[in-house]
Amino acid sequence: MRRFTRAALVAVCAAGAVLSVVPSAQAATSGQGCRYYYTSYFPGPNGQTTGYGDYPEGATDPEGRVCQDGWWVDQDDNGRF
């Protein structure tokens, strides 16, 4: 029983160490921009109705949202993003 407890403790600690690295890896890739999928309702800048476009950080999509930290962000009531 003692061996099982030690093995379980080591497994939990290892899983915790791995999970603590994942958010920093995601943060490193989030500054790469945002992806916007074109549809007939929201076409692309050149009239595309299918496909997608990759937008850099700070760019505006066809709906008027801004790419911030890998996410599309709407304006709040005060006009800020």
C-alpha positions as CSV (number, residue, x, y, z in Angstrom):
1,M,0.0,0.0,0.0
2,R,2.9,2.3,0.8
3,R,4.4,1.8,-2.7
4,F,1.0,2.6,-4.3
5,T,0.7,5.8,-2.3
6,R,4.2,6.9,-3.3
7,A,3.5,6.1,-7.0
8,A,0.2,8.0,-6.9
9,L,1.9,11.0,-5.3
10,V,4.6,11.0,-7.9
11,A,2.0,10.7,-10.7
12,V,0.0,13.6,-9.3
13,C,3.1,15.8,-8.9
14,A,4.3,15.0,-12.4
15,A,0.8,15.9,-13.8
16,G,0.8,19.1,-11.9
17,A,4.2,20.0,-13.3
18,V,3.1,19.3,-16.9
19,L,-0.1,21.3,-16.5
20,S,1.8,24.3,-15.1
21,V,3.8,24.4,-18.4
22,V,0.7,24.3,-20.7
23,P,-0.6,27.8,-20.1
24,S,2.8,29.4,-20.8
25,A,3.0,27.4,-24.1
26,Q,-0.5,28.7,-25.0
27,A,0.4,32.2,-24.1
28,A,3.5,32.0,-26.4
29,T,1.3,31.1,-29.4
30,S,-1.6,33.4,-28.7
31,G,0.4,36.5,-29.9
32,Q,0.4,35.1,-33.5
33,G,-3.0,36.6,-34.5
34,C,-6.5,35.5,-35.1
35,R,-8.4,33.4,-37.7
36,Y,-11.6,34.6,-39.3
37,Y,-13.8,32.2,-41.3
38,Y,-15.6,33.8,-44.3
39,T,-19.3,33.0,-45.0
40,S,-21.9,34.5,-47.3
41,Y,-23.2,36.4,-44.3
42,F,-19.8,37.8,-43.3
43,P,-17.6,37.9,-46.5
44,G,-13.9,38.6,-46.6
45,P,-12.3,41.9,-47.5
46,N,-12.2,40.8,-51.2
47,G,-15.7,39.3,-51.3
48,Q,-14.7,35.8,-50.4
49,T,-17.7,33.7,-49.1
50,T,-15.7,30.6,-48.3
51,G,-12.3,29.9,-46.6
52,Y,-10.6,31.9,-43.9
53,G,-8.1,34.6,-43.3
54,D,-5.4,34.9,-40.7
55,Y,-5.2,38.4,-39.2
56,P,-2.2,39.8,-37.2
57,E,-2.5,41.1,-33.6
58,G,-4.4,44.5,-33.6
59,A,-6.2,43.9,-37.0
60,T,-9.9,44.4,-37.4
61,D,-12.1,41.7,-38.8
62,P,-15.1,42.2,-41.2
63,E,-17.4,42.4,-38.2
64,G,-15.4,45.3,-36.6
65,R,-13.8,43.3,-33.8
66,V,-10.1,43.6,-33.0
67,C,-7.6,40.7,-32.6
68,Q,-6.1,40.8,-29.1
69,D,-4.1,38.0,-27.6
70,G,-5.4,35.5,-30.1
71,W,-9.1,36.3,-29.5
72,W,-11.6,38.6,-31.3
73,V,-12.6,41.3,-29.0
74,D,-15.7,43.6,-29.3
75,Q,-15.9,47.2,-28.1
76,D,-17.5,47.7,-24.7
77,D,-20.1,50.4,-24.0
78,N,-17.4,53.1,-23.5
79,G,-15.9,52.5,-27.0
80,R,-12.9,50.7,-25.6
81,F,-11.7,47.2,-26.7
